[in-house]
Amino acid sequence: MYLTLEQISKTFPARGGSGEVKAVIDADLQIEQGELVTLLGPSGCGKTTTLRMLAGFEFPTTGKIRLDGKIINDLPPNKRDMSMVFQSYAIFPHLNIFENVAYGLNVQHLSRSEITRRVGKVMELVELSGYEKRAPNQLSGGQQQRVALARALVMEPKVLLMDEPLSNLDAKLRESMRTEIRSIQRRLGITSVYVTHDQIEAMTLSDRIVVMNGGLIEQVGTPVEIYRFPRTRFVAGFIGRANFIEARVVNGQPANLVVKVYDQTIFLSKVKSSYPEGARMTLIARPEMIRINQESNLKGTVRRASYLGNFVDYDIDVAGQLITAVDNDPRQASIYTEGTTVGIELLADCIHILPA
Amino acid sequence: MTDIPSEIQTEIQAQHTPARKPSGFIQRYREFLLISRDPVLFMSLLFSGIFLFIFVFFPLARAISGGFFNPEGLFDLTYFGRYIDSYYGPVMRQIFWSTIQMGILSSVLGTLLGFVFAFAMVRCGIPGARWVHLIAMVPTVSPPFAIALSTILLFGRNGLITRRLLGLDYNVYGMHGLVFVQVITFFTVAYLILRAMLERLNPSMEEAAESLGAGRLRVFRTVILPLLIPGLAGSMLLLFVESLADLGNPMFIAGNLTVLSTQIFLAVIGEFDYQKASALSLVLLIPTLVVFLLQRYYVNRRSYISVTGKPSGKAVVEKSGLIRWTCIIITYITCILIILLYATVVVSSFTTAWGVNFSLTLRWWTDALTRGIEAVLDTTFLSALATPLAALTGMVIAFLIVRKKFSGKGLLDFGSNLGGAVPGTILGIGFILAFNKGQTAMSSILYAVLALFFIFYASPIRRQQVLILILGTSVGLAIHFLTPEIELDPLLYVFSGIYLGIALFSLIRRKKTGAIMFAGIGVYLALYNLVVFVADPIAKASRQLEIGFWNNAVFQLSDYVKVPFQLPPVLLGIALLFISALVVNSENSRWRLPIGILALGLPCALFFQGMPLALTSTPYIILAAYIVRSLPASVRAGAASLQQIDPSIEEASQILGADAQYTFRKVTIPLILPALLAGLIFSFTRHMTSLSAIIFLVTARWRIVTASIMSDFEQVGLMGASAYSTIIIVLVLIAIGIMNLIIRRMLRGRGDVDLSMGA
């Protein structure tokens, strides 16, 4: 447990004077050394506030933050041995690239030769060697981003904080930058906390993802855990797409649960606990877990079909509920058009039961 | 990201507070503790607070209350009563209504003209826009009565245009002439405000209205005008206040018409009746305050256009040719008029007797540069000296207002604006009433506040604090009461010796910073007297020179050299306490007590020496007046540039290891420097063209050109006045030119620094 948040809350007085805003509520988080953890969630969920509390720009209303065993609540940002990459890059416009990257080293009054050596190394790491004398406004967005990263990394911090660093870049650049960031982080082994609202970024970069909503941590887990085994409705709906299907237990034995769905009986495998007969439950079926199989007894009507090239996206009306399905079989040459009746099959060994 | 600012702290205890909001009192106490932990922050706050208290609130309070007490000190409402009196009433009321009428006419017409200018510049694609803008800015850099002067020269009884060209016997004096002059002098303010608003007006709104079927006129009426109302209203209110506060123009061109500002002036200069002047000042203040409140709470709340936002990029051109050309023509005519008026000022200074004898002569110039050079040099010196002081104070206050949260922030903001918002005559009167006698009560209050500050920072040990306070004050009072006849000069020699002794003592104990600081203080105090040895030879040398420009100039120099070193005792005391508090803190605990006692006691004596705070007839009161008048602009410039810096830039500096001071030095200051320097130019201009605030503060030894023109008018006449005005304009233009060069040189390295980069 290298970096921990213990029962962290942050409450702001509301604008206008009366009442208050609970930005973060009772957050508990343990981050291992060397791992990259992403705080993921929609706007206003508290992820940026949490990051800023780690950095020291906000003070927790309650709770403790520990780094390497020591409580750091009292430390101001300049004493925390952390670095941050800001969403707006925050490059100093009045200094050239070298001076920007060397800024933190200059604060420590390191020797000129030491500074030059370290800056040179990190510039190579972000592939900006040769740009030292340039002015910030001569660089493109992606290059500025790398300068911001270099400036943070040259400090050899205990923790690297990143606040939506890629949101100001265009899509192609975002893709290449996120793999770069991940590989650099892996190579240096720096414990990192990354904030984003983009789930693809989160899934690509992270060792673990912290899904937040309305100030609360909904779930913490690896990308696989978050995607395949979401613990709340919000998590299921936020990452990827989900169909929520109501089911009723017929036979509640684990390892071979039988439920009734749309008057069809389905056998669910790999279930860990037992359920009382007649109990209602919600099943989560991702679109790719719904197959179109004309031989199935479960029928539905296609309401929308979009051909996207690498897969076909369907909205199918099944017993009054609109189910999203995806067909990515490259051999499937035809599309089922609107109004067609199709049979669908739920892949029983992938479907996840939403915890109560 | 939440927009609630984070606070820069040094050491903070973790707060495990319940979510319940703490009561107001406790919250303030906690804020106070937080601020006090950062000595530099606290000192800035204290410094700003004291400055505003001494030089804004105190004088204004005296000016306002002065109307209620007769010379014997008894409560007396005579002058207020005169408004309803049957004998005085009609005249007094007439003056009041004339003043309001002048204000309304000037503000409405000035705003209108400003709007036409702004519209022409932004929406009509006016050819030569750069020149039009420059010409519009000229009235802001000239003395307040320059236009009145040239209006008389051109349109007066012997006016070039009215008499010579048209053969009329035209009377330009009176309300019409006055309003004309005021509109030309002040319309630039409206122009700048409305231009900014028009630039930020999103044309898509008008296009949307048009696509919904609205004709041009309807669009103007229902979309453009409502959105501009805050700007229009704001301009009108501002112009109204400027018009009421105007002294120079009414003095020259109002003729038989009397307005409040001239009435106040005559009460002081003609009748020496300060009670009357104060009473009238209060009457003048009321409309100003009403306007100020209207501006703050009505106009600003209704603003739909963010003036700090970026201008919308598209350049819209008004489609209606009629509107377009009407605006352009009016603009051009005004520009020609302005050029004509200022050219007249310059040219007339070279004529023998304008209107009668147009032959060229250098007589007025030689006069101005020999006899009058004293006033010119004094004005330039004091304006220049006040400029960095105003910029510094403005910057400190701006930083506190923008970046820090604390109770009383509103008061600081209000106070810094108040100095420039009230009519200058009121401030001038306030300064005289406040500073022409010794103010022992005031001085004691100041000492008490600063002594508390001193002990708080000098030592962390409560017992030491109390001892230093009691013994130090006793030492100071002892010096004062036991040696009342001692003059300041020898006293300062003794103090100087003591400080040097402490410095030596610190040096022996290897306290280098302490030694240097105390030695510095000692030397500075000695210089109070020693500077005479530099000044006197200069004065003597000047007497060797021939009578003329150089002889006067050098003599003035001997006076100027003394100014930085001969601060009035109270100001000296304040400075000493600020500096020594931090130095004493760095001492070992053992020696803190004796050194602290001395460091508190010696300045304490200064607070009561002679006539505390009797600043009239010193150059310092003029400096203070200058600073107070240009403070709002410095604060606004500082605040605007601070707000443009993306807060994450300063956060980036922090998380890279820099503390608040390092960040301020290496990041904040370089980024606001261009705006700071631009603010310097504006301050200098404001100082050089100041009239109403300093007209009561000038003396035989310290003269200000603008005031001299008014008082020497009989001697120098219109031509002499023109010569002096031209000198002021030239000096201001030179200063602007130098500043522009410096700014451009500074920004060359950065290319195009966009301060909002990173936002």
Interface residues (C-beta under 8 A of the other chain):
Chain A: S9 T11 F12 P13 E20 K22 A23 T48 T49 R52 A55 G56 F57 E58 F59 P60 T61 T62 K64 I71 N73 D74 P76 P77 N78 K79 R80 M82 S83 M84 F86 Q87 S88 Y89 A90 I91 F92 P93 H94 Y103 G104 V107 Q108 A135 P136 N137 Q138 R151 M155 L161 D163
Chain B: M1 T2 I4 S6 I8 Q9 T10 E11 I12 Q13 A14 Q15 H16 T17 A19 K21 D646 S648 I649 E651 A652 S653 Q654 I655 L656 G657 A658 D659 Y662 K666 V667 P670 L671 R750 G751 D752 V753 D754 L755 M757 G758 A759
